[in-house]
Amino acid sequence: MVEIIPNWHPIFVHFTVGLFSTAAGFYVLVYLSNYLQRVPITLVAEFEVVARYCLWVAAIFSIMTVIAGFDAYSTVRHDTVSHAAMTNHRNWALPTATAIILLSIWSVWRYYKHRVLTFTFIIPLLIVQGLLLSTAWRGAELVFRYGLGVISLPQGEKIDPQSEGTMENRMRRPSMPIKENHGQHEHAE
């Protein structure tokens, strides 16, 4: 298998979140369109096809996301504090993925039984959307707060504490040189 740094989990999770969120949006659009009866029925039917397929593919990706998540859980370097955050993320992710799969099974059943979209399907869909976003937020915390699964940036040059308060030093970033303008020409430090 192709090696991805740090692992495959971030790739699969974006498909899960994007596809499920799209499915939820289209299902709500279908429900509102049926309720308001302002959108042509053929367009509403197409919206439901999009919602259904996005949900089904999201369920498949959620399985791959969980598998890759377990791999990440056991291979990404971490400390005690980030391990607790990782465990919390995992504890949210497993019920969320299970709910996505169950909702997609319900959707398949609705499709084969030719059931009309009802509020009793929309409410669990929105609850699972909330669970998914909460789980995704916890995963983002792992990356952006704890730095898990990222390659560290090179160390910047030392800044003189006496000149730390100057605007130039506050804006200095190792990956972004500061440009100076001297009349007709400019150069980077």
Sequence and secondary structure as in RCSB ss.txt:
>XXXX:A:sequence
MVEIIPNWHPIFVHFTVGLFSTAAGFYVLVYLSNYLQRVPITLVAEFEVVARYCLWVAAIFSIMTVIAGFDAYST
VRHDTVSHAAMTNHRNWALPTATAIILLSIWSVWRYYKHRVLTFTFIIPLLIVQGLLLSTAWRGAELVFRYGLGV
ISLPQGEKIDPQSEGTMENRMRRPSMPIKENHGQHEHAE
>XXXX:A:secstr
    SS SHHHHHHHHHHHHHHHHHHHHHHHHHHHH  S HHHHHHHHHHHHHHHHHHHHHHHHHHHHHHHHHHH
S   HHHHHHHHHHHHHHHHHHHHHHHHHHHHHHHHHTT    HHHHHHHHHHHHHHHHHHHHHHHHHHTT TT 
          GGGTTSHHHHH BTTB  EEEETTEEEE 
